[in-house]
Structure formats: C-alpha cells, structure tokens
Amino acid sequence: MEITTVSCVLGVAAIFMFYTWRILNLLWLKPKKIEKFLRDQGLEGTPYRFLYGDLKDMMQMMIEAKTEPMSLTHDIAPRTTPFFHKSLVTLGKSCFTWMGTRPVVHISDPATIREVLDDYNKYQKLWGGNPLTKLLVAGLIDLDGDQWVKHRKIINPAFHMEKLKHMVPAFYVSCSEMINKWEKLLTQKGSCEVDVWPYLL
C-alpha cells in the first residue's frame, strides 16, 4: 500500500515538474535564448519582458499618440505606429521587438527587404493562430513559397508605371471631389478640423 502511494506521489510530482519545465521554457528560457541568438547576429533590440514583451509599451504609445493633435506634415509614422518608429530610430534600421513571447524582426533597409522578398524559400512566414483566418482571408499575404511567387507575378503588372499613368485622371477627379466637399465645410475663420475617415471608405 505504501509503495503504490509513494509511486503515485512521485508520478504526480514528475508530471508537475514536467509541465512546470515546459511552461518555464515557453515563457522565459526559449525567448531569452532567441534574444541571445538575435544579438549574436548583430541585431539590436528591446530586452524580453515576461509574457507580454513590448505589448504594454506599444499600446501605451498608441494611446499617447492619439491624444495629441497631429502636425501638418507628411511624416505620419510617429502618429500611426509610434512604437515601431521609435524602435527604428533608437535601435537602427534592422532591429527586433517582442510581441508577447515571439520576437519580431523589423527591416527597413531596401537591400535587405529585396533579399527577403527574392529568397522566399529561406524566409518563410510563421503559421499559427486561428485556422478560420486562413479560410476567410486568402491573398498574397497569406501565401507562401511557389504560390506566392506565382500570385506576385500575376499582380505585379498592375502596378507598372505605364498602367498607373492611365489612372491619374481618375485619381484627380476623386481627389477634386473630396477637396471640394472639404472646402464647403470651412467656417468663416477659414479653418476647421475634418474627420477624414468617412471619406476613405
């Protein structure tokens, strides 16, 4: 009787230790190991923080950016993606940040981007998440490998400069109509705040 009780307790303890080790590995050891590998490859990045990574900072910076009025410049990155903009400015053109327990490598160097897009077999997309997403959202972003190359070649001619030149009159008419609507909204003072979201839909 004592032997079976002891073996049951040891079995439960072994199962507990096994799952504790797996959780510790998933939430701390593996991300720290990946962080070391990325730093050894010469990338700068934010240090891993338990469970959340940089998600809290990202959300806080988005909230702060939306509370401040937007300046009238074409530099919209600090407003739309403040965390990534700050990361690229402080850490360099190639850096990494953390989305929970997964690192995200940011590349803004055109030569490196071309290398990643050309060598599609070496740089694969990570799969995971909800499987229904793949059924609902299928497109160039979702494809991988040879299918991605095939669809990219099909889509690419639509964005050649000669084809886009023929679209300029339609762009002009659309923009003129929108600007005329905005001019009607102007007050006697000659300035007003316009919510552009309804016009983008």
C-alpha positions as CSV (number, residue, x, y, z in Angstrom):
1,M,0.0,0.0,0.0
2,E,2.8,2.4,0.9
3,I,4.7,1.6,-2.3
4,T,1.7,2.5,-4.5
5,T,1.1,5.7,-2.6
6,V,4.7,6.7,-2.9
7,S,4.7,5.8,-6.6
8,C,1.5,7.8,-7.2
9,V,3.0,10.8,-5.4
10,L,6.2,10.5,-7.4
11,G,4.2,10.2,-10.6
12,V,2.2,13.3,-9.8
13,A,5.4,15.2,-8.8
14,A,7.1,14.1,-12.1
15,I,4.1,15.3,-14.2
16,F,4.0,18.6,-12.3
17,M,7.7,19.1,-12.8
18,F,7.4,18.2,-16.5
19,Y,4.7,20.8,-17.1
20,T,6.4,23.4,-14.9
21,W,9.5,23.0,-17.0
22,R,7.6,23.2,-20.3
23,I,5.8,26.4,-19.1
24,L,9.1,27.9,-17.9
25,N,10.8,27.0,-21.2
26,L,7.9,28.5,-23.2
27,L,7.6,31.7,-21.3
28,W,11.2,32.5,-20.2
29,L,14.0,30.2,-21.4
30,K,13.2,30.0,-25.1
31,P,12.6,33.8,-25.6
32,K,15.8,34.6,-23.7
33,K,17.7,32.0,-25.9
34,I,16.2,33.6,-29.1
35,E,17.2,37.0,-27.8
36,K,20.8,35.9,-27.4
37,F,20.8,34.4,-30.9
38,L,19.5,37.7,-32.4
39,R,22.0,39.7,-30.5
40,D,24.8,37.4,-31.6
41,Q,23.8,38.0,-35.2
42,G,24.3,41.8,-34.7
43,L,20.7,42.9,-34.2
44,E,19.8,45.4,-31.6
45,G,16.5,45.1,-29.8
46,T,14.5,45.6,-26.7
47,P,15.0,43.1,-23.9
48,Y,12.5,40.4,-23.4
49,R,9.9,41.0,-20.7
50,F,8.0,38.2,-19.2
51,L,4.8,37.1,-21.0
52,Y,3.9,40.5,-22.6
53,G,7.1,41.5,-24.3
54,D,6.6,45.0,-25.7
55,L,2.8,44.9,-26.0
56,K,2.2,47.2,-23.0
57,D,4.6,49.8,-24.3
58,M,3.1,49.6,-27.7
59,M,-0.4,50.1,-26.5
60,Q,0.6,53.0,-24.2
61,M,2.4,54.8,-27.0
62,M,-0.5,54.3,-29.4
63,I,-2.9,55.9,-26.8
64,E,-0.5,58.8,-26.2
65,A,-0.1,59.4,-29.9
66,K,-3.8,59.6,-30.5
67,T,-4.4,62.0,-27.6
68,E,-2.0,64.6,-29.1
69,P,-3.0,66.7,-32.2
70,M,-1.4,65.6,-35.4
71,S,1.0,68.1,-37.0
72,L,0.6,69.1,-40.6
73,T,3.5,67.1,-42.1
74,H,3.8,64.1,-44.3
75,D,5.8,62.3,-41.6
76,I,2.9,60.2,-40.2
77,A,4.9,57.3,-38.8
78,P,5.2,58.8,-35.2
79,R,1.4,59.1,-35.2
80,T,0.3,55.8,-36.8
81,T,3.0,53.4,-35.5
82,P,4.8,55.3,-32.7
83,F,6.4,52.2,-31.1
84,F,7.9,50.9,-34.3
85,H,9.0,54.4,-35.3
86,K,10.8,54.8,-32.0
87,S,12.3,51.4,-32.3
88,L,13.7,52.1,-35.7
89,V,15.1,55.5,-34.7
90,T,16.7,54.3,-31.4
91,L,17.8,50.8,-32.3
92,G,18.7,51.1,-36.0
93,K,17.3,50.1,-39.4
94,S,17.3,46.4,-38.5
95,C,16.2,45.6,-35.0
96,F,13.8,43.3,-33.1
97,T,11.0,43.8,-30.6
98,W,8.7,41.4,-28.8
99,M,5.1,40.5,-29.5
100,G,4.4,38.6,-26.3
101,T,6.9,35.7,-26.3
102,R,7.7,36.0,-30.1
103,P,10.4,38.3,-31.5
104,V,9.6,40.5,-34.5
105,V,12.5,41.5,-36.7
106,H,12.0,44.9,-38.3
107,I,13.9,45.6,-41.5
108,S,13.8,49.0,-43.2
109,D,16.9,48.7,-45.4
110,P,15.8,48.4,-49.1
111,A,18.6,45.9,-50.0
112,T,17.7,43.6,-47.1
113,I,13.9,43.8,-47.9
114,R,14.7,42.9,-51.6
115,E,16.8,39.9,-50.3
116,V,13.9,38.7,-48.1
117,L,11.4,39.0,-50.9
118,D,13.6,37.3,-53.5
119,D,14.7,34.4,-51.4
120,Y,11.2,33.2,-50.5
121,N,12.2,29.7,-49.6
122,K,14.7,30.8,-46.9
123,Y,12.3,33.3,-45.3
124,Q,9.1,31.6,-44.5
125,K,6.0,33.1,-42.8
126,L,5.1,31.8,-39.4
127,W,1.8,29.9,-39.2
128,G,-0.4,29.8,-36.2
129,G,-3.4,31.4,-34.7
130,N,-7.0,30.8,-35.7
131,P,-7.4,28.4,-38.6
132,L,-10.6,30.1,-39.7
133,T,-8.5,33.2,-40.6
134,K,-6.9,31.2,-43.5
135,L,-10.4,30.4,-44.8
136,L,-11.7,34.0,-44.6
137,V,-8.6,35.9,-45.5
138,A,-6.8,34.4,-48.5
139,G,-4.5,36.5,-50.6
140,L,-0.9,37.4,-51.3
141,I,-0.1,38.0,-47.6
142,D,-1.3,34.5,-46.7
143,L,0.5,32.6,-49.5
144,D,4.0,31.1,-49.2
145,G,6.6,29.6,-51.5
146,D,5.9,29.0,-55.1
147,Q,2.2,30.1,-54.8
148,W,3.4,33.4,-53.5
149,V,5.8,33.9,-56.5
150,K,3.0,32.9,-59.0
151,H,0.5,35.4,-57.5
152,R,3.1,38.1,-57.2
153,K,3.9,37.8,-60.9
154,I,0.2,38.0,-61.7
155,I,-0.3,41.1,-59.6
156,N,2.9,42.9,-60.5
157,P,2.0,44.2,-64.0
158,A,-1.0,46.1,-62.5
159,F,1.5,48.4,-60.6
160,H,3.8,49.2,-63.6
161,M,4.2,52.9,-64.1
162,E,2.6,52.9,-67.6
163,K,-0.6,51.4,-66.2
164,L,-0.7,53.8,-63.2
165,K,-0.3,56.8,-65.6
166,H,-3.6,55.9,-67.1
167,M,-5.2,56.0,-63.7
168,V,-4.1,59.6,-62.9
169,P,-7.3,61.2,-64.3
170,A,-9.5,59.0,-62.1
171,F,-7.3,59.9,-59.1
172,Y,-7.6,63.6,-59.9
173,V,-11.4,63.5,-60.2
174,S,-11.7,61.6,-57.0
175,C,-9.4,63.9,-55.0
176,S,-11.0,67.0,-56.5
177,E,-14.5,65.9,-55.4
178,M,-13.2,65.2,-51.9
179,I,-11.4,68.5,-51.6
180,N,-14.5,70.4,-52.8
181,K,-16.5,68.7,-50.1
182,W,-13.9,69.7,-47.5
183,E,-13.9,73.3,-48.8
184,K,-17.6,73.5,-48.1
185,L,-17.0,72.6,-44.5
186,L,-14.7,75.5,-43.9
187,T,-16.0,78.1,-41.5
188,Q,-15.8,81.9,-41.7
189,K,-12.4,81.7,-40.0
190,G,-11.0,79.8,-42.9
191,S,-10.0,76.7,-41.0
192,C,-11.7,73.7,-39.4
193,E,-11.0,70.2,-38.3
194,V,-12.1,67.4,-40.7
195,D,-12.6,63.8,-39.8
196,V,-11.3,62.1,-43.0
197,W,-12.3,58.5,-42.0
198,P,-15.8,58.6,-43.7
199,Y,-14.2,59.9,-46.9
200,L,-11.8,56.9,-47.0
201,L,-14.5,54.3,-47.0
